[in-house]
């Protein structure tokens, strides 16, 4: 199979090392810029939490890190799933040197991002107060939570445009450019947070406005990169439209992936509702724990995205043997990274919580939460690796069903049936390793059957 992608007949060609290079090296070469980008993505909300926690206090910290964060994750997570559909469709056609297919998929993807941004903006602004009330948000933080969520959602259009644009760039093997653009936005966010919250004393509203403005910078830089490119993924603003064939393909893969992510977050919202009943200190510690916990998720999910991209390109090029090798090597890398990071977070938990809060109760409870979870991260590995590989192969529906039943439904049942009878935070946390273990076993079984059925088994 040729290892070059033609920009147009007789024109520029670009070497595609994902089809020919040493697999683990190509995975890591793609992974590290992606990890750095995910780190900067984490900075957006983390910086909000740190600065609000320092300048506003525990009430402000709870308002930023509690229910609003879960609702934001619900919306963004769903659309990241949609963008993963575009990534898979574009990666497979890029690997197969399908110039027309890449062009039409790119313009359809941006159209989806713009439409989704409008919908999420209206949803976040209009529905915020009632949803936060339904989530049993403590009265003392309800107003600030609604303000933060509503103002944050004013930046949904650039947020989704950036996510879709970065998905396009990653589909063709470029994980560096999205990182640079996200870094520019994250650093701007830090400066604006300090200005609006620390100097102008605008509270949680200032943090939300800072984030929205920063996301606009990332979106503009991403669009600029796509417009200026002379490769086959070049974006022409006048050609942005919904091409029926590619709208169906992107939605067909993206909606199940997005729905899976949304159900993850929905189950976390149910858990957040249970946590809210334990009081403001617990809400604050739980909110910070999601920031600390995100250090692991950004690592494992970045590795999964790398696997999805590599599998998509190689499967599109008909290189089944490399697909199998990619799966095995991703599993090994994920295991090594999980062991190292779990130990690091377990040891550094008190220090990390001290960055967010000065209150001993928050630090002590947060440390307990993190040390509980780090003992079980390894159980999650198979979920991420096999679901990422299956999505790269174009199968998003069954992985979504497995995840919804094994993780989301299991957690919801646990919180409704078990937690009320054994009311404690540890009982709530127990739902995570139990659901991970069940879902991992299901993914291993399904993956082995899938590759055998499609004749790509070892």
N, C-alpha and C positions, 0 to 999 in steps of 0.2 A: 504493500500500500504506500502510495506516495506520501511524503511527510511535509508537503507544502500546501498552503492555502492560497488559491488564486484570488486576487482582489478583483480582477476582471480579465477577460480573455487577452492574453498577450501582455498583461500589465504586471504590476508589482506582485511578488510572492513573499510570503512570510513563513519562516521556518516554524513548524509546530512540534516542539520537543515532547509534548504530552503523548504523542503517538510513537515516539522512537527512543526517548531517553530512559535512563535507569529509573524505575518506577518510584522507589522510596525517595530518591533525590528530587525527582520532579514533584512528588507530593509535598515534600518539605519546602521546596523552593516556592511553591504556590501557597503553602500553608502559612509560612511566617509573615509575609506581608498581610495576608488575610487576618491572621491573629492580631497583628498590630492594629489593623483597621477595626477589628471587633473591640479591641481595647479602647480605642478612641470613641467608638459607639457607646461603650460602657461609661466613658467619662461624662457623657452628656448628663445622664441622670445622677451619676455618682457625685459629680461636682455640685449639682443642685442640692443633693442631700447633705454633703459636707458643709457647704457654705450656709445653707439654711439652718442646719443643725447648730452651727457655731454662732450665727448672728441672730437667729430668730428663737431657737430653743427646741425643746422636745416636741411641743405642739406643732411647730412648723415642720420639724423633721417627720413627724407622723403623717402630716398632711401631704407631704411630697412622696414619702416612701411607702405609704399604705395602699389604700384602695385606688387612688389615681394611678399609681404605678402599675397595678394589676390591669386596669382598664386600658391604659396606654399599651401595655404588652399584648393585650387581647387584640387591639386593632392593628398594631404594627406587626405582630406575629402572624396574623392572618395574611397581611399583604406580602410579607417576606415569603410566605408559602406560595403566593401567586407569582412573585418574582422568580422563585425557584423553578416554577413551570416554564417561564421564559428562558431561564438559564439552561435547562435541559434541552428544550426545543432548539435553541440557538447552538448549543454545544454539539449536539448530534449533527446538525446541518453544517456546522463549521468543520467538524471532523470529516464529513463526507464531501466537502468542497462544493456545497450547494449555495452558490452566490445569491440566486433569486430568493431562495428560502430564508437565508440569513437576513437579507434586506427587508423582506416583508414581515418577518417575525420581530425585528428590531422596532419598526415603526408601529406595529400593533402593540408591542409591549409598552411603549411610551404613552400611547393612547389610553391603555388600561390604567396606567399610573395616574394620569391626569383625572380621569373619571373617578377613580377610587379616592383620590385626594379630596375631591369635592364632597363625595358621600361621607367620608370619615370626618371631615371638618364640620359638616352640619350635624352629624350624629353626636360628636363630642361636645359641641356647644349647646345643643338643644336638650340633650338627654342627661347631661352630667349630674345636675342636682338630684333628680329622681333616682337615678341608678345608685348614686353614693348613699342615699338614704336607705334604699333597699338592701345595701350591703352591710347595714348595721354600723355604719361609720359613727364613731363617738361624736356626740353633739358639739363638744368643744373644738373639734377640728373639721367639722362638716363644711363650714363656710370657706375656710382656707383651701380645703380639698377641692371644692367646686370651682373656686377661682383659678387654682393651678391647672386643673384639667381643661377648663374652658379656654384659657389663654394658650396652653400648650397646643391645643387642637387647631389654632389659627395657623400653625406651621405644617399641617398635615400634607398639603400639596407638595411643597418642596421635599418633605421627608420621604414621601412615596416615590417621587421622581428620582431622588438620589438612590433609594434602594433598588429601583428597577434599573436605573442606569448602571449602577455598580454590578448588578447581576448580569447585565449584557457584557460588560467588560470582563468579568470573571469567566463568563462562558467561553470567551475566545482566548483564555489563558492569561489575562492581565489582572493580577491581584494587587499590583503596586499602585496604579493610578487611583483606584477608589480609596486606598489607604491615605494617600496624600491629601485628597479632597476632604476626607473625613477628619483628618488631623487638623486641617485649616479651620474647619467648623468647630471642632472640639476646643482648640486653643482660643478661638474667638469667644466661645461659650464661657470659658474660665474668666476671661477679661470682663465680659459683660455681666456675669454673675457677681463678681466682686464690685463692679460699678453700681449695678442696680440694687443689689441686696446689701452690700457692705457700706457703700457710700451714700446712695440715695434712699436707703432703708425702705425699699418697695416690697419687702417681704416675699412670700411665695409667688406672688404675681410677677415680681421682677425676675425671679428665676425662670419662670415659664416663658416670658417674653425673650429673655436672653437665649434660651434654647431654640425658640422658633426662628429668631433672626440668624442664629448660627447655622441652622439646617438649610436656610436659604442659600448661604454661601456654598455649602457642599453641593447642593443641587445645581447651582449655576456652573460650578467648575466641572461637574460631571457632564452636563449637557454640552458645554464648550468642548470637552474632549471628544465626545461622540460626533459633534458637528464638524470638527477640524480633521477627523481621521480620514485617511484616504484608503482605508481597508474596506472590506465588503460589509462591515457593520456600521458604515458611515450613516449619520442621521441627517436627514433633510427635513426641517421643521414643516415644510409645506406638504410633505408626504405622510405626516402622522395621521393614521386612520386605522379603523378596525377592519383588517382583512379577515373575512369569515373563516377561512381555513385555519389560519394561525391563531385567531381568537379562540376557536374551539380547542385547538391543540394545547395552547397555553393554559386556558381555563381547565381543560380536562386533567392536566397534571397539577396545575397550581392550586385549584380549589380544594382537592383532597388534602394536599400538603398544608394549605392555609387553614383548612378546617381542623386538621390535626393539631396544628400549633394553637389555634383558637381554643380547642377543647382542653389542651394542656393548661392554658391560662384560665379557662373557665373553671376547671377543677381547682386551680390555685385561688380563684376568687371565692369559691366555696370554703376553702381552707382559711382564706383571709377573713371571711365572715366569722368563722369559728374563733380565730385568733383575736379578732376585735373584741370579743366578749371577755378577754382576760385583762383589758385595761390599756391605758396609754403607754406605759413602760413596755409592755409586751409588744404592742403594735410598733413602737419605735425600734425595739430590738429585732423584731421579725422583718421590718422594712430594711434595716441595715444588713440583716443576714442575706437578703436577696441580692444586695450589692456585692457582698463578699462571695456568696455562692456563685455569682456570675463570673468570677475569675475562672472557675472550672468549666462552666457552660460555654464561655467564649472559646476556650481551648478545644473542647470536644466537638463543638458545633463547627468551628473553623476547619477542623480536620475532616469532619463529615462533608462540608461544602467542597473541600478539595477533592475528596473521593467522588462526590457526585459529578463534578466537572470532568475529572479524568476518565471516569467510567463512561460518561455521556459521549465524550469525544471518541474514545476507543471503541465503544459499542457502535457508534455511527460509522466508524471506519471499518467495522467488521473484525476487530482484533479481540476476539473472545478470550484468548489466552491471557492477554494483558488485563482484561477485566477481572479474571480470577486472581491473578497475581496482586492486583491493586487491592482487592478485598482482603486477602491474607495479610499483606504488609500494612494496610491501614489498621487492622485489628492489633497487630503487634505494637505499632507505634502508639495507638490509643492506650493500650495497657501500660506501657512504660510511662507515658506522660501522666496517666491517672495516678499511679503509685507515687510518683515524685510530687505532684501538686497536692495530693491528699495529705501527705506528710507535712508539706510546707504550710498549708492552711491550718492544720491542726496545731502546729507549733506557734504560729504567728497570730492566732485569732484575737487574743487580748489587745495586741498592738493595733490591729486593723480596726477593731471597734472603737479604740481610743481616738482614732482619726475622725470619727463621726460624732462622738458624744463625749461629754465630760462627766456624765452621771455614772457612778459605779454600778448601779442596778442594771442599766442598759448594757454596759460592757460585760458584766458577769453573765447575764442571761443570754446575750448574743454569742458569747464564747461557748456556752453550753450548746446552743443550737448548731453552730458551725462544727464543733467537734463531734456532734452526733452524726451529721450528714457525711462528713469526710470519711467515716468508717465504712460507708456503703456506696461511694461513687463507683467503685469497680463493677457493681452490679448493673450499672447503666450502659456499659460499653457496647454490648451487642445491639442495644436499641439504636444507638446513633450510627454505628458502622453499617449494619445491614439495611436499615431504613434509607440511609444515604445512597448506598449502592443500588438498591432497588429503584429509587427515584431516578438515579442516573440511567438506569435501564428503561425508564419510561413507565414504571409501575408505581403509581402513587395511591391508588384506591385501597388495595388490601393492607399496605402498611398503615394507612390512616385508620382503617377499621380495627386493626390489631392494637394500635396505640390508644384509640378511643376506649375500647373495651378493657384493655389491660392496665392502662394508666388512669385515664380520666374517670371512667365509670367506677372503677375500683376505688379511687380516692373519694368520690362523691358518696358511694355506698358506705365507705368506712366512716366518713364524717357524720353521716346521718344516722347510721345504725350502731356504731361502736363508741364514738367520742362522747355522746350524751350519757352513756352508762359508765364510762371511765374518764371523767372530765379532767384532763391535764394536757399541758402542751406536749409532753412526750408522746401521749396517745395520738395527738394530731400528727406529729412528725413521723410516727411509725408507718403512716400510710405511704410514705415515699419509698423506702426500701422494699416494702411488700409489693407495691405496684411495679417497681422496676424489675424485680425478680420474675414475676409472672410474665411480664411483657418481653423481657429478654429471651426467656425460654420459647415463647411463641415465635419470635422473630428468627431464631436459629432454625426452628423446624420449618417455617415457611420459606426461608431463603434456600435451604437445601432442596426443598421440593421444587422451587421456582427454577433454579439453575439446571436441575435435572430435566424438568419438563421442556425447557427451551434449549436444551443441549449445549449449555455453557458451563456444565459442571466439570470439576477437575477429573 
